[in-house]
Amino acid sequence: MCRSIRTLFNLEPAATDEEVTAAALQYVRKLSGSTQPSKANQEAFDQAVAAIAAATQELLDSLVTSAPPRDREVEAAKAKARAAERFGTG
């Protein structure tokens, strides 16, 4: 799993279109092995990002849970603590 793709489900406030598109972009980059496609592949790359973003939004809209929404600030603090433990505090 690409480490820069974050869990977008059950957040308060809900995931934005920009976050969904960024996750789709990271996914397409990972699969294609390219961060910047050639001009010949740009249209296919952009179409894939748009299709995956749409599928992702459809998935997020249809998922249900009884768990309380996760607070973005709390999740960010947890991620920062994990990174400090993993990489050291420098």
Beta strands, then each sheet from edge to edge (+ up, - down):
strand 1: 11-12
strand 2: 70-71
sheet 1: 1+ 2+
end
